[in-house]
Amino acid sequence: MQTLSELGEAVAARRKMLDLKQAVVAAKAGVTAESLSRFERGRSAEFGSRKLLAILAVLGMEMQFREMGSSGSLDELRKERGGA
């Protein structure tokens, strides 16, 4: 994921997979349902880290950071470096 909009889409997909309503997730995370809705739809220009981490925790998700351009698998790394 590279954009806030993509992160919102991932949150929405996870919430739906867990069959949870926006209002339930929002209440547990301490944010408004409208705020969560805007975030999931990519309509939130800014979304604070506290809100984001709270929502991820409710959904059993976590963020992982990696160096830009680095891949998750050996095959992807080979492709990036032009190898077979």
Secondary structure, 3 states (H helix, E strand, C coil): CCCHHHHHHHHHHHHHHCCCCHHHHHHHHCCCHHHHHHHHCCCCCCCCHHHHHHHHHHCCCCCCCCCCCCCCCHHHHHHHCCCC
